[in-house]
Amino acid sequence: MILAQRYIFRIAAVAFLSSLIALTAVIWMTQALREVDLMTSKGQSALVFLSITGLTIPSLVMLIAPFALFGAALYTLSRLNGDSELIVMSAAGLSPRQLLKPFLVLGLLVSLLVGTISLWAMPASFRQIRDLLTLIRSDFLSRVVREGAFTNLDAGLVFHYRERGKSGELMGVFIQDRRDPERISTYLSEAGVTAEIDGRNYLVLDKGSIQRRQPNARDAAIVAFERYAIDLSQFGGKGDETYKPRERATRELLNPDPNDQQVQKFPGRFRSELHDRFANPLYPFVGVLIAFAALGQARTTRQGRGAAVAAAVLAFGALRLLGVGATTMATRSAAAIPLLYLAPILGGALAMALIVAPQALARPFERLAGVIGRFSSRFAANGAGA
């Protein structure tokens, strides 16, 4: 790239990184506040709290990056227009295609970033979050439950033990599980210890009984046992350890196990998740093209820039909403899969056409910009009159 192109690239890259970091930090903080109960009700450390909330950052970056790049491109072009630098560059012989090159390079880099996150980092982070939450559930005996207290681990799930023995075992264990009204279970045991079996944590109960009450049965069924193991991961949650589509690796979505119950039950979710991951990297590139189509030409009036910016924002927002709608439609029907790719591809093609032949194809865009400008002026005049 020549000096002018490197100058444009530097301004756009700094604006993109600044907006990406700022927006990600703000949204991450709002999400992190929702997980404060990890340190309160579940008694986890600040390190665990930061680990779980930090693993949400890849998904936030993937969602925010296209908008951050779009905003950075608009900012850069608006600044260059406002300082008359675009006019000078155009007068010096730089063609629109040469001015577009640094934006395309930045768009390509951001698309690669989004693609890496979408296809690898995001599902890996979601899976790690699930694994950490499972460990937190299985760690409830040392973090949440207190000696001699009846503790509500979940809605309808109560745990109690009388005291700890000399070797750390739990004495006088009582567990009542009413989460399923159709099957209420009560566990009574003289003692219990925790043990790890095949990488999973269990509570092994000694010398006790299980009382199960069926909805149509008059009396409860009582089963006595000498030793009984309970999977601790079910406490503090519903015990569903099946990974969701967003937590599956991309290779698993490409070659799903036909015997997987989740695949059989929700094939549409797996289908839409797979194609959405491949479509996500297209939007940063398209956002750059739309921004350049709106502000890539040298302008001298501030009003014209404002209307063009508003039209570009509406166009990119509508395109992204169309992509979200296509994802929902693909969940219901495989026939909607092409829409996931057609929406960004056609949007980018139209923007490129406006860049290459602005005089022939810019009339609809300019009309929309003019309507928005007139509406904004009328709204401002009405507000000033009131």
C-alpha positions in Angstrom: 0.0 0.0 0.0 1.1 3.5 -0.7 1.5 6.2 2.0 -2.0 7.5 1.7 -3.5 4.0 1.9 -1.4 3.2 5.0 -2.6 6.4 6.5 -6.3 5.5 5.9 -5.7 1.9 7.1 -4.1 3.2 10.4 -7.0 5.5 11.1 -9.6 2.8 10.4 -7.7 0.1 12.4 -7.4 2.3 15.5 -11.0 3.3 15.3 -12.0 -0.4 14.9 -9.9 -1.6 17.8 -11.1 1.3 20.1 -14.7 0.7 19.4 -14.4 -3.1 19.6 -12.6 -3.0 23.0 -15.0 -0.4 24.4 -18.2 -2.1 23.3 -17.0 -5.6 24.3 -16.0 -4.3 27.8 -19.4 -2.6 28.3 -21.4 -5.6 27.2 -19.2 -8.0 29.1 -19.7 -6.1 32.3 -23.5 -6.2 31.9 -23.3 -10.0 31.3 -20.8 -10.5 34.2 -23.2 -8.8 36.7 -25.7 -11.6 35.9 -23.3 -14.2 37.1 -22.5 -12.6 40.5 -24.4 -15.5 42.1 -21.4 -17.7 41.4 -19.6 -16.0 44.2 -22.7 -15.5 46.5 -25.2 -18.3 46.4 -22.7 -20.9 45.0 -19.7 -19.8 47.0 -17.2 -19.7 44.2 -14.0 -17.7 44.1 -13.4 -14.5 42.1 -11.0 -16.6 39.8 -13.8 -19.0 38.9 -16.2 -16.0 38.3 -13.7 -14.3 36.0 -13.0 -17.6 34.2 -16.6 -18.2 33.3 -17.4 -14.7 32.4 -14.2 -14.3 30.5 -15.1 -17.3 28.3 -18.0 -15.3 27.0 -15.7 -12.7 25.4 -15.1 -14.7 22.1 -18.9 -14.8 21.4 -19.2 -11.0 22.2 -16.2 -10.2 19.9 -17.8 -12.2 17.1 -21.1 -10.4 17.4 -19.6 -6.9 17.9 -16.7 -7.0 15.4 -18.8 -6.5 12.2 -20.6 -3.5 13.8 -17.4 -2.1 15.2 -15.7 -2.3 11.8 -18.7 -0.7 10.1 -18.7 2.1 12.5 -14.9 2.5 12.1 -15.3 2.7 8.3 -18.0 5.4 8.6 -15.9 7.3 11.1 -12.8 7.2 9.0 -14.6 8.3 5.8 -16.5 11.0 7.6 -13.3 12.3 9.1 -11.5 12.3 5.7 -14.5 14.1 4.2 -14.7 16.6 7.0 -11.1 17.5 6.7 -11.3 17.6 2.9 -8.6 14.9 2.7 -10.7 12.8 0.3 -11.0 15.7 -2.0 -7.2 16.2 -1.9 -6.5 12.5 -2.5 -8.9 12.4 -5.4 -7.4 15.5 -6.9 -3.9 13.9 -6.5 -5.1 11.0 -8.7 -6.2 8.3 -6.3 -9.1 6.4 -7.7 -12.1 5.1 -5.6 -10.6 1.6 -6.0 -7.3 2.7 -4.5 -9.1 4.5 -1.7 -11.1 1.3 -1.1 -8.1 -1.0 -0.8 -7.1 -0.2 2.8 -10.7 -0.8 3.9 -10.8 -4.1 2.0 -7.6 -5.2 3.7 -9.0 -4.4 7.1 -12.3 -6.0 6.3 -10.5 -9.2 5.2 -8.5 -9.3 8.5 -11.6 -8.8 10.6 -13.5 -11.4 8.5 -10.6 -13.9 9.3 -10.9 -13.0 13.0 -14.7 -13.5 13.0 -14.3 -16.7 11.0 -11.8 -18.1 13.5 -14.0 -17.3 16.4 -17.2 -18.5 14.8 -15.8 -21.8 13.6 -13.4 -22.7 16.5 -13.1 -20.3 19.5 -16.7 -19.6 20.2 -17.9 -23.3 20.4 -14.8 -24.2 22.4 -15.5 -21.4 24.9 -19.2 -22.4 25.3 -18.1 -26.0 25.9 -15.6 -24.9 28.5 -18.3 -22.9 30.2 -20.5 -26.0 30.4 -17.7 -28.1 31.8 -16.9 -25.4 34.5 -20.5 -25.2 35.5 -20.6 -28.9 35.8 -17.6 -28.8 38.2 -19.3 -26.0 40.2 -22.4 -28.1 40.6 -20.3 -31.1 41.8 -18.4 -28.9 44.2 -21.6 -27.9 46.1 -20.8 -30.0 49.2 -17.7 -27.9 50.1 -19.0 -24.6 48.9 -22.7 -24.3 49.6 -24.0 -27.0 52.0 -23.5 -26.3 55.7 -23.4 -28.8 58.5 -26.9 -29.2 60.1 -28.7 -26.9 57.6 -31.3 -27.8 55.1 -30.0 -26.3 51.9 -32.1 -25.6 48.7 -29.8 -26.6 45.9 -32.5 -26.0 43.2 -36.2 -25.5 43.0 -37.6 -28.7 44.7 -34.2 -30.1 45.7 -33.2 -30.1 49.4 -29.9 -31.4 50.9 -29.0 -31.9 54.5 -26.5 -33.8 56.6 -26.2 -33.9 60.4 -22.5 -33.5 60.9 -19.1 -34.5 59.5 -17.3 -37.5 60.8 -13.7 -37.7 61.8 -12.6 -38.8 58.3 -14.6 -36.1 56.6 -17.6 -38.3 55.7 -21.1 -36.9 55.9 -23.2 -38.3 58.7 -27.0 -38.5 58.6 -27.6 -37.6 55.0 -31.1 -36.5 53.8 -31.9 -35.6 50.2 -35.4 -34.9 48.8 -35.8 -34.4 45.0 -39.2 -32.9 44.0 -38.0 -31.3 40.7 -40.1 -33.8 38.8 -43.7 -33.8 40.4 -44.3 -37.1 38.7 -41.5 -38.8 40.5 -40.6 -37.6 44.0 -37.6 -39.3 45.6 -36.2 -39.1 49.2 -32.8 -40.5 50.1 -31.9 -41.3 53.7 -28.4 -42.6 54.6 -26.3 -43.1 57.7 -23.2 -41.8 56.0 -21.9 -40.7 52.7 -18.5 -39.8 51.0 -17.6 -38.1 47.8 -15.7 -40.1 45.2 -14.5 -39.6 41.6 -15.4 -42.3 39.2 -14.4 -42.1 35.5 -13.8 -38.3 35.8 -17.2 -37.6 37.4 -17.9 -36.8 41.0 -20.3 -39.0 42.9 -21.8 -39.1 46.4 -21.6 -42.6 47.7 -24.2 -43.3 50.3 -23.9 -46.2 52.8 -26.7 -48.1 54.6 -29.8 -46.2 53.7 -33.0 -46.3 51.7 -34.7 -44.6 48.8 -38.4 -43.7 48.9 -40.0 -43.1 45.5 -43.6 -41.9 45.2 -45.4 -42.5 41.9 -48.4 -40.2 41.0 -50.9 -43.0 40.9 -49.5 -45.1 43.7 -51.1 -45.1 47.1 -47.9 -45.8 49.0 -44.3 -44.9 48.4 -41.9 -47.6 47.2 -39.0 -48.1 49.6 -35.8 -49.6 48.5 -33.1 -50.3 51.1 -29.4 -50.3 50.0 -26.0 -51.0 51.5 -24.3 -48.7 49.0 -25.7 -46.3 46.4 -23.9 -43.7 44.2 -25.5 -40.4 43.1 -24.0 -38.2 40.3 -23.3 -34.8 41.9 -23.5 -32.9 38.6 -27.3 -33.1 38.7 -27.4 -30.9 41.8 -27.6 -27.2 41.1 -29.1 -27.9 37.7 -31.3 -30.3 35.8 -28.5 -32.8 35.1 -28.5 -32.4 31.4 -25.0 -33.0 30.2 -25.8 -33.2 26.5 -23.9 -30.5 24.6 -26.1 -28.0 22.7 -25.5 -27.2 19.0 -23.6 -24.0 19.9 -21.3 -26.0 22.2 -20.4 -28.6 19.5 -17.2 -28.4 17.5 -17.7 -27.5 13.8 -16.5 -30.9 12.8 -19.2 -32.5 14.9 -21.8 -30.3 13.1 -20.4 -31.2 9.7 -20.6 -35.0 10.5 -23.3 -35.4 13.2 -23.8 -38.7 14.8 -27.0 -40.1 13.4 -27.6 -42.0 16.7 -27.3 -38.8 18.8 -30.7 -38.1 20.4 -30.2 -34.3 20.2 -29.5 -34.6 16.5 -32.5 -36.7 16.0 -34.8 -34.4 18.0 -33.5 -31.0 16.8 -32.0 -31.4 13.4 -32.9 -27.9 12.4 -30.9 -26.4 15.2 -27.8 -28.2 14.2 -28.3 -27.3 10.6 -28.8 -23.5 11.2 -25.9 -23.4 13.7 -23.5 -24.9 11.2 -24.4 -22.6 8.3 -24.6 -19.5 10.6 -21.0 -20.1 11.6 -19.9 -20.1 7.9 -22.0 -17.0 7.1 -20.8 -14.9 10.0 -17.4 -14.0 8.5 -19.1 -12.4 5.5 -20.7 -9.5 7.4 -17.5 -7.5 8.3 -16.5 -7.4 4.6 -20.0 -6.4 3.6 -20.1 -3.7 6.3 -17.0 -2.1 4.9 -18.5 -2.1 1.3 -21.7 -0.5 2.5 -19.8 2.2 4.4 -17.6 3.0 1.5 -20.6 3.1 -0.9 -22.2 5.7 1.3 -19.2 7.9 2.1 -16.5 6.9 -0.4 -17.2 9.8 -2.7 -15.8 13.2 -1.7 -18.5 15.4 -0.2 -18.6 19.0 0.7 -21.9 19.4 2.6 -22.2 18.1 6.1 -26.0 17.5 5.6 -25.3 15.2 2.7 -22.9 13.2 4.9 -25.4 12.9 7.7 -28.1 11.6 5.4 -25.7 9.1 3.8 -24.5 7.8 7.2 -28.1 7.3 8.3 -29.0 5.4 5.1 -25.9 3.2 5.4 -26.7 2.4 9.1 -30.3 1.5 8.1 -29.0 -0.7 5.2 -26.5 -2.6 7.2 -28.9 -3.0 10.2 -31.6 -4.3 7.8 -29.1 -6.7 6.2 -28.0 -8.1 9.6 -31.6 -8.5 10.7 -32.3 -10.4 7.5 -29.4 -12.7 8.3 -30.9 -13.4 11.8 -34.2 -14.1 10.2 -32.7 -16.4 7.7 -31.0 -18.3 10.6 -34.4 -18.8 12.3 -36.0 -19.9 9.0 -33.2 -22.4 8.4 -34.0 -24.0 11.8 -37.5 -24.7 10.5 -36.7 -25.6 6.9 -33.5 -26.6 5.0 -34.8 -24.6 2.0 -33.9 -21.4 3.8 -30.2 -22.2 4.0 -29.3 -20.3 0.8 -30.7 -17.1 2.4 -28.0 -17.2 5.0 -25.4 -16.7 2.3 -27.5 -14.7 -0.2 -28.3 -11.9 2.2 -24.7 -10.8 2.8 -23.5 -11.7 -0.7 -26.2 -9.7 -2.5 -25.8 -6.8 -0.1 -22.1 -6.7 -0.8 -22.6 -7.0 -4.5 -25.0 -4.1 -4.5 -22.6 -2.0 -2.5 -19.8 -2.8 -4.8 -21.9 -1.9 -7.8 -22.6 1.5 -6.2 -18.8 1.9 -5.7 -17.9 1.0 -9.2 -20.7 2.8 -11.0 -21.9 5.5 -8.6 -23.5 7.7 -11.2 -25.6 4.9 -12.7 -26.7 3.1 -9.6 -26.6 5.7 -6.8 -30.0 7.2 -7.5 -32.0 4.9 -5.2 -29.4 5.3 -2.5 -29.4 9.1 -2.8 -33.2 9.2 -2.8 -33.3 7.2 0.5 -30.6 9.6 1.9 -32.7 12.6 0.8 -35.8 11.2 2.4 -34.0 10.6 5.7 -32.4 14.0 5.5 -35.8 15.7 5.0 -37.4 13.7 7.8 -34.5 14.6 10.2 -34.8 18.3 9.3 -38.6 18.3 9.8 -38.3 16.4 13.1 -35.7 18.9 14.3 -37.8 21.8 13.3 -40.9 20.4 15.1 -38.8 19.8 18.2 -37.4 23.4 18.2 -41.0 24.8 17.7 -42.3 22.8 20.7 
